[in-house]
């Protein structure tokens, strides 16, 4: 507008330039208003994605950070105290020992002792989850005294190959050690102490530790944060416990389940085999959207390992061949064959069908894969891979 002095003034009370007038005309034009609206909607959508994932993680397990009542805190503190006593005597080591044993004023949030020991403590306002197959370091076989380091490392590699059957090259033992015992890398490659060897060998006798340490590329296992003696600290996950009101979120849950299944089939050169499929074994990680993470890895195998386990079993009936949810046939020579069902089959039976029942549509490729009884499994998996490439390319 004209302020009476022959000078145009913008609405912000600053003198207008020719460029400013051009920008004003552009913003007031129909294309300009459309661009403003599109940009605003895009920013709002990006903000919604970030907030919605955070809300989902909280909604799926809002009680996970609460301290559970009725737990045996005395027993939990006994397990930790015994470990820290061994650490203070320089009998065990680990990159989590100092933090765990510094003041020993633990607030035990949860404790479980069954097929393994799990202690959840509050640590500086955050949860720390420590796991072990047995409660004490004394429950594990010790490493031979006086053993040469190269012989010890060879046993480490052999144990890894026995458990995972990935064919770890002998010339990459140092790299393997840096994965299993990161302190070795941080120490500049110094020789392992007696406490290091005792601790690492106890960890090597725990299949879940090996699975979680060696298979992070699968992106379905929780991260190992550190270890102390025979106990290893894993990432704190939001436990997914299926509840009635989650049925309103079943579309999102289906995407998470399919994201997880996709990663099982895409692991390196052979799919991972999961034989403990249940909602209680699923957790959510804030770092991994659109998939669940395994809470327990005891029955998670490489394909080669599961085949070796099954074909070494003798049997009288098919039931003798099952390992959890993974089934096999008892053959004429009373030996079990390789697995004869698929991850897809068990996901459908134990997870997806419980969510959707018989309500499904052919237009939903995920549900169609579970209910299509005509198409063979190979074709269904090929169709799923195509769908995954379009809908879950970021997983």
C-alpha positions as CSV (number, residue, x, y, z in Angstrom):
1,X,0.0,0.0,0.0
2,X,1.0,3.7,-0.3
3,X,1.9,5.3,3.0
4,X,1.6,8.8,1.6
5,X,5.3,9.3,0.9
6,X,5.3,7.5,-2.4
7,X,6.8,4.4,-0.9
8,X,5.2,0.9,-0.8
9,X,5.2,-0.8,2.5
10,X,4.8,-4.6,3.1
11,X,2.3,-6.0,5.6
12,X,5.2,-6.7,8.0
13,X,5.9,-2.9,8.1
14,X,9.3,-3.2,6.3
15,X,10.0,-1.4,3.0
16,X,9.1,-3.5,0.0
17,X,11.6,-4.4,-2.6
18,X,10.8,-5.6,-6.1
19,X,11.7,-9.1,-5.0
20,X,9.5,-8.9,-2.0
21,X,6.5,-7.8,-4.1
22,X,7.2,-10.7,-6.5
23,X,7.2,-13.1,-3.5
24,X,4.0,-11.6,-2.1
25,X,2.3,-12.0,-5.5
26,X,3.5,-15.6,-5.8
27,X,2.3,-16.5,-2.3
28,X,-1.1,-14.9,-2.9
29,X,-1.5,-16.7,-6.2
30,X,-3.3,-20.1,-6.5
31,X,-0.1,-22.1,-7.2
32,X,1.6,-20.3,-4.2
33,X,-1.3,-21.2,-1.9
34,X,-1.2,-24.8,-3.1
35,X,2.5,-25.0,-2.4
36,X,2.1,-23.6,1.1
37,X,-0.7,-26.1,1.8
38,X,1.3,-29.1,0.4
39,X,4.4,-28.1,2.4
40,X,2.3,-27.8,5.6
41,X,0.7,-31.2,5.1
42,X,4.0,-32.8,4.4
43,X,5.6,-31.4,7.6
44,X,2.5,-32.5,9.6
45,X,2.7,-36.0,8.2
46,X,6.4,-36.4,9.0
47,X,5.7,-35.1,12.6
48,X,2.8,-37.6,12.8
49,X,5.1,-40.6,11.8
50,X,7.6,-39.8,14.5
51,X,4.9,-39.3,17.2
52,X,2.8,-42.2,16.2
53,X,5.7,-44.7,16.4
54,X,6.6,-43.4,19.9
55,X,2.9,-43.7,20.9
56,X,2.7,-47.2,19.5
57,X,5.7,-48.4,21.5
58,X,4.1,-46.9,24.7
59,X,0.6,-48.3,23.9
60,X,1.8,-51.8,23.2
61,X,3.5,-52.1,26.6
62,X,2.6,-49.2,28.8
63,X,3.3,-51.2,32.0
64,X,6.6,-52.6,31.0
65,X,8.7,-50.1,33.0
66,X,6.7,-50.6,36.2
67,X,8.2,-52.6,39.0
68,X,6.4,-55.9,39.3
69,X,5.1,-56.9,42.7
70,X,5.6,-60.3,44.3
71,X,9.1,-60.9,42.9
72,X,11.9,-62.5,44.9
73,X,14.1,-59.5,45.3
74,X,16.3,-61.3,47.9
75,X,17.2,-64.0,45.4
76,X,17.8,-61.5,42.6
77,X,20.2,-59.6,44.8
78,X,21.9,-62.8,45.8
79,X,22.6,-63.6,42.1
80,X,24.0,-60.1,41.4
81,X,26.0,-59.9,44.7
82,X,27.7,-63.3,44.0
83,X,28.7,-62.0,40.6
84,X,30.0,-58.7,41.9
85,X,32.0,-60.5,44.6
86,X,33.7,-62.6,41.9
87,X,34.4,-59.4,40.0
88,X,35.9,-57.7,43.0
89,X,38.2,-60.8,43.5
90,X,39.3,-60.4,39.8
91,X,37.8,-63.8,39.0
92,X,35.5,-62.5,36.3
93,X,35.4,-59.5,34.0
94,X,33.3,-57.7,31.5
95,X,32.5,-54.2,30.1
96,X,29.3,-54.0,32.2
97,X,30.9,-55.0,35.6
98,X,32.0,-51.6,36.8
99,X,28.6,-50.0,36.2
100,X,26.7,-53.0,37.7
101,X,29.0,-53.4,40.8
102,X,29.9,-49.8,41.6
103,X,27.6,-49.2,44.5
104,X,25.4,-52.3,44.4
105,X,22.3,-50.3,45.4
106,X,20.0,-52.1,43.0
107,X,16.3,-51.5,42.6
108,X,15.1,-54.8,41.3
109,X,12.2,-54.2,38.8
110,X,11.7,-57.9,37.8
111,X,13.3,-61.3,38.4
112,X,12.7,-64.7,36.7
113,X,14.4,-68.0,37.4
114,X,13.4,-70.9,35.3
115,X,14.9,-72.1,32.0
116,X,17.2,-69.1,32.4
117,X,17.8,-66.3,34.9
118,X,16.6,-62.8,34.1
119,X,17.2,-59.8,36.4
120,X,15.8,-56.4,35.5
121,X,17.1,-53.5,37.6
122,X,16.6,-49.8,37.6
123,X,19.8,-48.1,36.7
124,X,19.9,-44.3,36.7
125,X,16.3,-44.0,35.8
126,X,16.7,-46.6,33.0
127,X,16.1,-50.3,32.9
128,X,19.0,-52.7,32.6
129,X,18.2,-56.4,31.7
130,X,20.7,-59.0,32.6
131,X,20.4,-62.6,31.5
132,X,22.1,-66.0,32.0
133,X,21.4,-69.6,31.5
134,X,22.5,-70.4,35.1
135,X,22.5,-68.2,38.2
136,X,26.2,-68.6,39.1
137,X,29.6,-68.7,37.2
138,X,30.3,-71.9,39.1
139,X,27.5,-73.6,37.1
140,X,29.6,-73.4,33.9
141,X,32.5,-75.4,32.6
142,X,35.8,-73.6,33.2
143,X,38.3,-73.0,30.5
144,X,41.5,-75.2,31.0
145,X,44.2,-73.5,32.9
146,X,47.5,-72.8,31.1
147,X,45.9,-73.1,27.7
148,X,47.6,-71.1,24.9
149,X,45.6,-68.2,23.6
150,X,45.6,-69.5,20.1
151,X,44.1,-72.8,21.3
152,X,41.5,-70.9,23.3
153,X,40.6,-68.8,20.3
154,X,40.3,-71.9,18.2
155,X,37.8,-73.4,20.7
156,X,35.9,-70.1,20.5
157,X,35.6,-70.4,16.7
158,X,34.7,-74.1,16.9
159,X,32.0,-73.4,19.5
160,X,30.5,-70.7,17.3
161,X,30.4,-72.9,14.2
162,X,28.9,-75.7,16.2
163,X,26.1,-73.5,17.5
164,X,25.3,-71.4,14.3
165,X,26.9,-73.3,11.5
166,X,27.9,-70.2,9.6
167,X,31.4,-71.6,8.6
168,X,33.4,-68.9,10.3
169,X,36.8,-68.6,8.5
170,X,39.9,-69.5,10.6
171,X,41.7,-66.4,9.4
172,X,39.0,-64.1,10.9
173,X,39.2,-65.3,14.5
174,X,40.3,-61.9,15.7
175,X,37.2,-60.4,14.1
176,X,35.1,-63.0,15.7
177,X,36.6,-62.3,19.1
178,X,35.9,-58.5,18.7
179,X,32.3,-59.4,18.2
180,X,31.9,-61.8,21.0
181,X,34.2,-59.9,23.4
182,X,34.3,-56.1,22.4
183,X,36.6,-55.3,25.3
184,X,39.4,-57.1,23.3
185,X,39.1,-54.5,20.5
186,X,39.0,-51.6,22.9
187,X,42.1,-52.9,24.7
188,X,44.1,-52.7,21.4
189,X,44.3,-56.5,21.0
190,X,46.0,-57.3,24.4
191,X,46.0,-60.9,25.5
192,X,43.0,-62.1,27.4
193,X,43.4,-62.4,31.2
194,X,42.3,-65.4,33.2
195,X,39.2,-63.5,34.2
196,X,38.4,-62.6,30.6
197,X,38.7,-66.3,29.5
198,X,36.6,-67.6,32.3
199,X,33.9,-65.0,31.6
200,X,33.9,-65.4,27.8
201,X,33.9,-69.2,28.0
202,X,30.8,-69.1,30.3
203,X,29.1,-66.9,27.8
204,X,30.0,-69.2,24.9
205,X,28.1,-72.0,26.6
206,X,24.9,-70.0,26.2
207,X,23.3,-70.4,22.8
208,X,21.2,-67.2,23.2
209,X,24.3,-65.1,23.8
210,X,25.9,-66.4,20.6
211,X,22.7,-65.8,18.7
212,X,22.3,-62.2,19.9
213,X,26.0,-61.4,19.4
214,X,26.5,-63.0,16.0
215,X,23.2,-62.3,14.3
216,X,22.5,-58.6,14.8
217,X,22.3,-58.3,11.0
218,X,19.0,-60.2,11.1
219,X,17.6,-57.1,12.8
220,X,15.1,-59.2,14.8
221,X,17.3,-59.8,17.8
222,X,17.9,-57.3,20.7
223,X,21.2,-55.7,21.0
224,X,23.7,-57.0,23.5
225,X,24.9,-53.9,25.5
226,X,27.6,-55.6,27.5
227,X,28.4,-58.4,29.9
228,X,29.8,-59.2,33.3
229,X,31.1,-62.6,34.0
230,X,28.5,-65.2,32.9
231,X,25.6,-62.6,32.6
232,X,25.0,-60.5,29.5
233,X,23.0,-57.2,29.4
234,X,20.5,-56.9,26.5
235,X,18.5,-54.0,25.2
236,X,15.4,-53.3,27.2
237,X,12.4,-54.0,25.0
238,X,8.7,-53.1,25.4
239,X,7.1,-56.5,25.9
240,X,4.1,-57.1,23.7
241,X,1.3,-58.7,25.5
242,X,-1.8,-59.4,23.4
243,X,-4.8,-57.7,24.9
244,X,-8.4,-57.4,23.8
245,X,-8.3,-53.7,23.1
246,X,-5.3,-54.2,20.8
247,X,-7.8,-55.6,18.2
248,X,-8.4,-51.9,17.3
249,X,-4.7,-51.9,16.2
250,X,-4.6,-55.2,14.4
251,X,-3.8,-53.5,11.1
252,X,-0.6,-52.0,12.5
253,X,0.2,-55.3,14.4
254,X,-0.1,-57.2,11.0
255,X,2.4,-54.8,9.5
256,X,4.8,-55.5,12.4
257,X,4.4,-59.2,12.1
258,X,5.0,-59.2,8.4
259,X,8.0,-56.9,8.8
260,X,9.5,-59.5,11.2
261,X,8.7,-62.5,8.9
262,X,10.3,-60.6,6.0
263,X,13.6,-60.3,7.9
264,X,13.6,-64.1,8.8
265,X,13.5,-64.9,5.1
266,X,16.1,-62.3,4.1
267,X,18.9,-63.3,6.5
268,X,22.1,-63.7,4.5
269,X,22.1,-66.8,2.3
270,X,19.6,-68.9,4.3
271,X,16.5,-68.0,6.2
272,X,16.4,-68.0,10.0
273,X,14.1,-70.6,11.6
274,X,12.0,-69.6,14.6
275,X,10.5,-72.4,16.6
276,X,9.0,-70.5,19.5
277,X,6.3,-68.4,17.9
278,X,4.0,-66.6,20.4
279,X,2.9,-63.1,21.2
280,X,4.6,-63.3,24.6
281,X,8.0,-63.7,22.8
282,X,7.7,-60.5,20.9
283,X,9.0,-57.1,21.9
284,X,9.2,-53.6,20.4
285,X,12.4,-51.6,20.0
286,X,12.2,-47.8,19.5
287,X,15.1,-48.2,17.0
288,X,13.4,-50.8,14.8
289,X,10.0,-49.6,13.4
290,X,7.6,-51.9,11.5
291,X,8.9,-55.1,13.1
292,X,8.9,-57.0,16.4
293,X,12.1,-58.2,18.1
294,X,12.6,-61.6,19.7
295,X,12.5,-61.5,23.5
296,X,14.0,-65.0,23.8
297,X,16.4,-66.5,21.3
298,X,16.7,-70.0,22.6
299,X,14.7,-71.5,19.7
300,X,15.9,-69.2,16.9
301,X,18.2,-71.1,14.6
302,X,20.0,-70.8,11.3
303,X,18.6,-73.2,8.7
304,X,21.7,-75.3,8.8
305,X,21.7,-75.6,12.5
306,X,18.0,-76.6,12.7
307,X,18.5,-79.2,9.9
308,X,21.4,-80.7,11.8
309,X,19.4,-80.9,15.1
310,X,16.4,-82.5,13.4
311,X,18.2,-85.1,11.3
312,X,20.3,-86.2,14.3
313,X,17.1,-87.2,16.2
314,X,15.8,-90.8,16.3
315,X,12.0,-91.2,16.3
316,X,9.0,-93.6,16.3
317,X,6.4,-91.0,15.4
318,X,6.4,-87.5,13.8
319,X,5.8,-86.0,17.2
320,X,9.3,-87.2,18.3
321,X,10.8,-84.9,15.6
322,X,9.3,-81.6,16.6
323,X,11.4,-78.8,18.1
324,X,9.0,-76.3,19.4
325,X,6.8,-75.1,16.5
326,X,9.1,-76.6,13.9
327,X,7.9,-80.0,12.7
328,X,9.4,-82.8,10.7
329,X,8.6,-86.3,9.5
330,X,9.8,-89.6,11.1
331,X,11.3,-91.5,8.2
332,X,11.5,-95.2,7.4
333,X,14.9,-95.5,9.0
334,X,13.5,-94.0,12.3
335,X,15.4,-90.8,11.7
336,X,13.8,-87.4,11.5
337,X,13.9,-85.5,8.3
338,X,14.5,-81.7,7.8
339,X,11.8,-79.2,8.8
340,X,8.6,-79.7,6.8
341,X,6.7,-76.6,7.8
342,X,7.5,-72.9,7.2
343,X,7.9,-69.8,9.3
344,X,4.9,-68.5,7.3
345,X,2.8,-71.4,8.3
346,X,3.4,-70.9,12.0
347,X,3.1,-67.1,11.9
348,X,-0.3,-67.6,10.3
349,X,-1.5,-70.3,12.7
350,X,-0.3,-68.8,16.0
351,X,-0.3,-65.1,15.4
352,X,-2.2,-63.7,12.4
353,X,-5.2,-66.1,12.5
354,X,-5.6,-65.2,16.2
355,X,-5.9,-61.6,15.2
356,X,-8.2,-61.9,12.2
357,X,-9.9,-65.2,12.5
358,X,-11.8,-66.1,9.3
359,X,-12.2,-62.4,8.4
360,X,-10.0,-61.8,5.4
361,X,-10.0,-60.5,1.8
362,X,-8.1,-61.5,-1.3
363,X,-7.1,-57.9,-1.8
364,X,-5.0,-58.1,1.4
365,X,-1.9,-60.0,0.2
366,X,-0.8,-60.7,3.8
367,X,-4.0,-62.3,4.9
368,X,-4.4,-64.0,1.5
369,X,-1.1,-65.8,2.1
370,X,-2.5,-67.3,5.3
371,X,-5.9,-68.4,4.0
372,X,-5.1,-69.5,0.4
373,X,-5.1,-73.3,0.5
374,X,-4.6,-73.8,-3.2
375,X,-1.4,-72.0,-4.0
376,X,1.8,-73.8,-2.9
377,X,4.1,-72.3,-0.3
378,X,6.9,-71.4,-2.7
379,X,4.5,-69.3,-4.9
380,X,3.0,-67.7,-1.8
381,X,6.4,-66.7,-0.6
382,X,7.3,-65.3,-4.0
383,X,4.1,-63.2,-4.0
384,X,4.9,-62.0,-0.4
385,X,8.4,-61.0,-1.4
386,X,6.9,-58.8,-4.2
387,X,4.5,-57.3,-1.7
388,X,7.2,-56.7,0.8
389,X,9.4,-54.9,-1.8
390,X,6.6,-52.4,-2.2
391,X,5.1,-52.0,1.2
392,X,8.0,-52.8,3.5
393,X,11.0,-51.6,1.5
394,X,12.3,-49.7,4.6
395,X,12.4,-52.8,6.8
